[in-house]
């Protein structure tokens, strides 16, 4: 079964939603999903070096108090799900362009999911800057990506227009406005970090489409 996943690597709801999908898949053990990862840049205009996390949140949510309220909901949700999350450790909001490009490289050798999980853990658990090329090289190598290919990928800073890059990669030309977004067998769509039970009907529909007994 093909599952297309649109996400940004610094989106906490993507982090939560992807783990909820994994929990739902445990309820359908006969399925053998192939997850295909697509970038959705929430802040495509960030500088290459990223910006201070507190400043970013204030700009994004309009005030520090509003940002605090929104993050409290994220933290409560992650805690309820038993998902490790250390938002206080995050000092910078990175530009995720290079990280996404490495994920696309990793996909070619079947290591996309492993790298995605490593990037989410590095950012949301360890508070690391996943825009740092040196860190990206380390994470890519640990995920099984060829070091020379990763180095070449990072050195080729193509797509100077990040918004154009986003549109180019999302070749489905879907009208996506938020992430995470999950598309099952190219037909059945679920947007947002839904509870695991919300995935089950779509998994069953997609299994029927693929001729799988869920």
KOLKOLKE-646348 format. One record per residue (C-alpha): y, x, z; residue number from 1; residue in one letter. Coordinates in pm, whole numbers, plus 50000, padded with zeros to 5 digits. Example, Ala and Ser with C-alpha at 12.3 -4.5 7.8 and 13.67 -1.06 7.14 Angstrom:
<pts>
y | x | z | resi | resn
49550 | 51230 | 50780 | 1 | A;
49894 | 51367 | 50714 | 2 | S;
</pts>
This chain:
<pts>
y | x | z | resi | resn
50000 | 50000 | 50000 | 1 | X;
50341 | 50132 | 49903 | 2 | X;
50621 | 50101 | 50159 | 3 | X;
50967 | 50214 | 50049 | 4 | X;
51184 | 50305 | 50347 | 5 | X;
51562 | 50331 | 50316 | 6 | X;
51724 | 50502 | 50612 | 7 | X;
51972 | 50756 | 50740 | 8 | X;
51848 | 51034 | 50966 | 9 | X;
52130 | 50985 | 51218 | 10 | X;
52090 | 50607 | 51243 | 11 | X;
51935 | 50516 | 51580 | 12 | X;
51821 | 50179 | 51448 | 13 | X;
51635 | 50358 | 51169 | 14 | X;
51466 | 50576 | 51431 | 15 | X;
51366 | 50266 | 51626 | 16 | X;
51272 | 50062 | 51318 | 17 | X;
51043 | 50327 | 51174 | 18 | X;
50853 | 50351 | 51500 | 19 | X;
50826 | 49972 | 51513 | 20 | X;
50675 | 49977 | 51165 | 21 | X;
50422 | 50232 | 51290 | 22 | X;
50333 | 50001 | 51579 | 23 | X;
50288 | 49709 | 51340 | 24 | X;
50059 | 49916 | 51118 | 25 | X;
49831 | 49976 | 51417 | 26 | X;
49771 | 49600 | 51412 | 27 | X;
49646 | 49633 | 51055 | 28 | X;
49413 | 49936 | 51078 | 29 | X;
49249 | 49867 | 50740 | 30 | X;
49574 | 49936 | 50559 | 31 | X;
49640 | 50284 | 50421 | 32 | X;
50016 | 50285 | 50367 | 33 | X;
50202 | 50531 | 50152 | 34 | X;
50556 | 50555 | 50286 | 35 | X;
50818 | 50665 | 50037 | 36 | X;
51149 | 50782 | 50187 | 37 | X;
51491 | 50708 | 50038 | 38 | X;
51829 | 50826 | 50167 | 39 | X;
52103 | 50584 | 50258 | 40 | X;
52411 | 50781 | 50365 | 41 | X;
52596 | 50583 | 50630 | 42 | X;
52890 | 50825 | 50625 | 43 | X;
52884 | 50996 | 50285 | 44 | X;
53235 | 51137 | 50327 | 45 | X;
53167 | 51348 | 50636 | 46 | X;
53255 | 51717 | 50598 | 47 | X;
52963 | 51953 | 50536 | 48 | X;
52985 | 52081 | 50894 | 49 | X;
52985 | 51731 | 51040 | 50 | X;
53232 | 51620 | 51310 | 51 | X;
53249 | 51587 | 51686 | 52 | X;
53017 | 51308 | 51798 | 53 | X;
53267 | 51139 | 52032 | 54 | X;
53533 | 51137 | 51761 | 55 | X;
53288 | 50998 | 51506 | 56 | X;
53182 | 50714 | 51735 | 57 | X;
53541 | 50625 | 51818 | 58 | X;
53629 | 50609 | 51449 | 59 | X;
53317 | 50413 | 51357 | 60 | X;
53337 | 50153 | 51634 | 61 | X;
53713 | 50142 | 51688 | 62 | X;
53721 | 50257 | 52049 | 63 | X;
53523 | 50462 | 52299 | 64 | X;
53447 | 50152 | 52502 | 65 | X;
53306 | 49967 | 52202 | 66 | X;
53099 | 50274 | 52111 | 67 | X;
52968 | 50293 | 52468 | 68 | X;
52863 | 49927 | 52456 | 69 | X;
52684 | 49968 | 52124 | 70 | X;
52499 | 50281 | 52237 | 71 | X;
52394 | 50110 | 52560 | 72 | X;
52214 | 49849 | 52351 | 73 | X;
52040 | 50124 | 52154 | 74 | X;
51934 | 50303 | 52472 | 75 | X;
51802 | 49983 | 52631 | 76 | X;
51604 | 49901 | 52317 | 77 | X;
51451 | 50248 | 52294 | 78 | X;
51362 | 50243 | 52663 | 79 | X;
51196 | 49904 | 52625 | 80 | X;
50997 | 50038 | 52330 | 81 | X;
50893 | 50351 | 52521 | 82 | X;
51069 | 50566 | 52263 | 83 | X;
51228 | 50897 | 52372 | 84 | X;
51602 | 50900 | 52314 | 85 | X;
51865 | 51141 | 52451 | 86 | X;
52198 | 51037 | 52299 | 87 | X;
52393 | 51232 | 52561 | 88 | X;
52260 | 51557 | 52414 | 89 | X;
52414 | 51495 | 52072 | 90 | X;
52738 | 51693 | 52032 | 91 | X;
52799 | 51654 | 51659 | 92 | X;
52738 | 51392 | 51394 | 93 | X;
52613 | 51590 | 51094 | 94 | X;
52643 | 51531 | 50725 | 95 | X;
52283 | 51440 | 50636 | 96 | X;
52295 | 51520 | 50265 | 97 | X;
52100 | 51846 | 50289 | 98 | X;
51845 | 51698 | 50528 | 99 | X;
51781 | 51410 | 50289 | 100 | X;
51744 | 51649 | 49998 | 101 | X;
51480 | 51844 | 50192 | 102 | X;
51294 | 51520 | 50264 | 103 | X;
51283 | 51447 | 49891 | 104 | X;
51149 | 51799 | 49835 | 105 | X;
50888 | 51750 | 50107 | 106 | X;
50777 | 51423 | 49950 | 107 | X;
50659 | 51612 | 49642 | 108 | X;
50392 | 51786 | 49850 | 109 | X;
50303 | 51496 | 50076 | 110 | X;
50504 | 51625 | 50371 | 111 | X;
50791 | 51377 | 50362 | 112 | X;
50680 | 51168 | 50658 | 113 | X;
50615 | 51475 | 50874 | 114 | X;
50962 | 51612 | 50802 | 115 | X;
51130 | 51276 | 50862 | 116 | X;
50963 | 51252 | 51203 | 117 | X;
51068 | 51609 | 51286 | 118 | X;
51429 | 51542 | 51187 | 119 | X;
51449 | 51224 | 51393 | 120 | X;
51301 | 51402 | 51696 | 121 | X;
51533 | 51701 | 51656 | 122 | X;
51838 | 51476 | 51649 | 123 | X;
51758 | 51189 | 51884 | 124 | X;
51537 | 51369 | 52137 | 125 | X;
51665 | 51727 | 52135 | 126 | X;
52025 | 51659 | 52031 | 127 | X;
52017 | 51927 | 51761 | 128 | X;
52250 | 51951 | 51462 | 129 | X;
52032 | 51853 | 51165 | 130 | X;
52312 | 51952 | 50932 | 131 | X;
52262 | 52318 | 51026 | 132 | X;
52088 | 52495 | 50734 | 133 | X;
51906 | 52739 | 50965 | 134 | X;
51760 | 52453 | 51168 | 135 | X;
51666 | 52266 | 50852 | 136 | X;
51475 | 52570 | 50729 | 137 | X;
51281 | 52589 | 51056 | 138 | X;
51197 | 52217 | 51057 | 139 | X;
51098 | 52219 | 50691 | 140 | X;
50864 | 52516 | 50739 | 141 | X;
50703 | 52351 | 51042 | 142 | X;
50647 | 52037 | 50833 | 143 | X;
50465 | 52235 | 50566 | 144 | X;
50745 | 52276 | 50311 | 145 | X;
50741 | 52601 | 50116 | 146 | X;
51013 | 52823 | 50263 | 147 | X;
51135 | 52959 | 49931 | 148 | X;
51157 | 52612 | 49779 | 149 | X;
51345 | 52488 | 50085 | 150 | X;
51587 | 52780 | 50063 | 151 | X;
51648 | 52712 | 49695 | 152 | X;
51698 | 52342 | 49765 | 153 | X;
51961 | 52412 | 50031 | 154 | X;
52136 | 52668 | 49812 | 155 | X;
52174 | 52419 | 49527 | 156 | X;
52456 | 52206 | 49658 | 157 | X;
52446 | 51968 | 49363 | 158 | X;
52591 | 51619 | 49372 | 159 | X;
52942 | 51704 | 49494 | 160 | X;
53013 | 51330 | 49503 | 161 | X;
52792 | 51215 | 49789 | 162 | X;
52841 | 50848 | 49714 | 163 | X;
52722 | 50916 | 49360 | 164 | X;
52419 | 51098 | 49500 | 165 | X;
52331 | 50798 | 49713 | 166 | X;
52354 | 50560 | 49419 | 167 | X;
52151 | 50796 | 49200 | 168 | X;
51865 | 50833 | 49446 | 169 | X;
51846 | 50458 | 49512 | 170 | X;
51736 | 50401 | 49156 | 171 | X;
51607 | 50053 | 49242 | 172 | X;
51975 | 49950 | 49229 | 173 | X;
51922 | 49721 | 49523 | 174 | X;
52222 | 49569 | 49695 | 175 | X;
52159 | 49735 | 50030 | 176 | X;
52428 | 49707 | 50295 | 177 | X;
52242 | 49821 | 50605 | 178 | X;
51947 | 50028 | 50716 | 179 | X;
51668 | 50051 | 50795 | 180 | X;
51531 | 49855 | 50505 | 181 | X;
51161 | 49830 | 50424 | 182 | X;
51021 | 49717 | 50090 | 183 | X;
50649 | 49645 | 50067 | 184 | X;
50473 | 49676 | 49731 | 185 | X;
50813 | 49668 | 49560 | 186 | X;
50848 | 49297 | 49635 | 187 | X;
50870 | 49202 | 50001 | 188 | X;
51181 | 49312 | 50191 | 189 | X;
51253 | 49340 | 50562 | 190 | X;
51591 | 49471 | 50678 | 191 | X;
51683 | 49592 | 51024 | 192 | X;
51494 | 49731 | 51322 | 193 | X;
51282 | 49419 | 51362 | 194 | X;
51018 | 49371 | 51631 | 195 | X;
50669 | 49486 | 51523 | 196 | X;
50550 | 49125 | 51493 | 197 | X;
50809 | 49063 | 51220 | 198 | X;
50640 | 49320 | 50996 | 199 | X;
50297 | 49157 | 51009 | 200 | X;
50350 | 48865 | 50766 | 201 | X;
50502 | 49100 | 50508 | 202 | X;
50220 | 49349 | 50554 | 203 | X;
49974 | 49068 | 50492 | 204 | X;
50161 | 48946 | 50185 | 205 | X;
50180 | 49298 | 50048 | 206 | X;
49812 | 49355 | 50123 | 207 | X;
49728 | 49044 | 49921 | 208 | X;
49948 | 49168 | 49640 | 209 | X;
49765 | 49501 | 49644 | 210 | X;
49424 | 49336 | 49669 | 211 | X;
49359 | 49469 | 50020 | 212 | X;
49185 | 49274 | 50294 | 213 | X;
49425 | 49328 | 50587 | 214 | X;
</pts>
